[in-house]
Amino acid sequence: MDLLTWLRQEAQLKKMVLVIVFIALFLDHMLLSVVVPIIPSYLYRMEQATTTPSVNSTDSTVIYALIQSVSNQTEFFNNASMANKSPDSNCSEAGAQLDELNTKVGLLLASKSTIQLIFNPLTGTLTDRIGYHVPMCAGFFVIILATILFAFSSSYILLLFARSVQGVGGSFLSVAGMSMLADVYKDDKERGRAMGISFTGLALGLIAGAPFGSVMYQYAGKMAPFLVLAVIAVLGGGLHFLIFQPSKVQTVMEKGTPLLTLLKDPYILIAAGAICFSTLIIATVETALPIWMMKTMCASEWQLGVVFLPDSISYLIASNACGHLIQQNSGRWLGACIGMTVAGITTISFGFSKTIYHVIVLNAFVGLSVGTIDSSLMPLMGYLVDRRYVPVYGTVFAIADIAVCIGFCVGPTITGPMVASVGFPWLMAIIGTVTIIFAPLCIFLYGPTRKEEHLMILKGN
């Protein structure tokens, strides 16, 4: 018996589904985060390259000093003491120019989620009708295309296009992947553990993405990290195609619940809202924090990515721990409620961060809280469909991914204008406060009624 035949046996297919989803989430989120430290510095250098020929020698000296202060610092913790530099320091001189990048960076980061937001309802419907394997293969192919575009893009427009293409691939991988997991792992406890493990791939992608991108960009150039990701995408897509052979699979899917019906469900709306707010925190911090660090802490390129490492590690710990410990729906509402409260308090605290030490600690708390929320609510979405509707999962996980996309779309989009108008500390305070206010709504997720009971209640009213 050869390896492929053994892997296609029914006893192994469950494990292989988990492996494929693990790779898909790892790849999508690594590509998501790898650009975070690269884009601000790359765009800054592009702008400096276009303006340098037209300035006088005095201005050129200042620009050279700015680039040196922003890009070529090599001492990590020594920069912590630079938060209190005088207003005439190089960091302060760079502040106005860096503020102008906020809007560009925000729009580029938001483009992925905007496109994914548009495609998710289509992907959910398609997945419910034809199954999961063809959309998964399509997702890997589109991600390969996106990574190649990122590697060879040399203008803002091309980078924007590459990020948008990634949104299409991310829609296929996320919706089809989570739906496939929910369909294969029917038992609620087993499903919770499987999704916790799959979130390990997501967390590892976030862990590896920003530090890997920043270090590779500084020492090997912009193309290197994206070409490595292209190779991973080829391996993941090839493995899925060889094992599941989507072109030969004849899938007859039960008719799922319409999107509008699920969107009217109050339980699904509360769960999706909590996912959205937790994602909004991550998206806003990832967009605004690098430039805040460049302005106030004189952070170098590799530091802009490394400070997100505690965020991803703590997400990894929380998602796995909650996936194994919170195996009953009765405890998931509490995990989500506590996670949102901690995330809100931590977000407010970002506005008071003055050193890289502070940023590292706060990022760790963000990862713990968001990991708790995701590992509590993603299995809950599948549980709600099992309990109240037809157990077909493409559309409900499309809604979950729409919530994620709204967070990643709104966060980067509002960051630039709000930082310019109210400042970074107030932006963090507003988002954190709204998250804390929303947290108590998770109480309603305790013991959701069955659909029949729900209908009887409505008729009784």
Secondary structure, 3 states (H helix, E strand, C coil): CCHHHHHCCHHHHHHHHHHHHHHHHHHHHHHHHHHHHHHHHHHHHHHHHHHHHHCCHHHHHHHHHHHHHHHCCCCCHHHHHHHHCCCCCHHHHHHHHHHHHHHHHHHHHHHHHHHHHHHHHHHHHHHHHHCCHHHHHHHHHHHHHHHHHHHHCCCHHHHHHHHHHHHHHHHHHHHHHHHHHHHHCCCHHHHHHHHHHHHHHHHHHHHHHHHHHHHHHHHHCCHHHHHHHHHHHHHHHHHHHHHHCHHHCCCCCCCCCCHHHHHCCHHHHHHHHHHHHHHHHHHHHHHHHHHHHHHHCCCCHHHHHHCCHHHHHHHHHHHHHHHHHCCCHHHHHHHHHHHHHHHHHHHHHHCCCCCHHHHHHHHHHHHHHHHHHHHHHHHHHHHHHHHHCCCCCHHHHHHHHHHHHHHHHHHHHHHHHHHHHCCHHHHHHHHHHHHHHHHHHHHHHCCCCCHHHHHHHHHHC
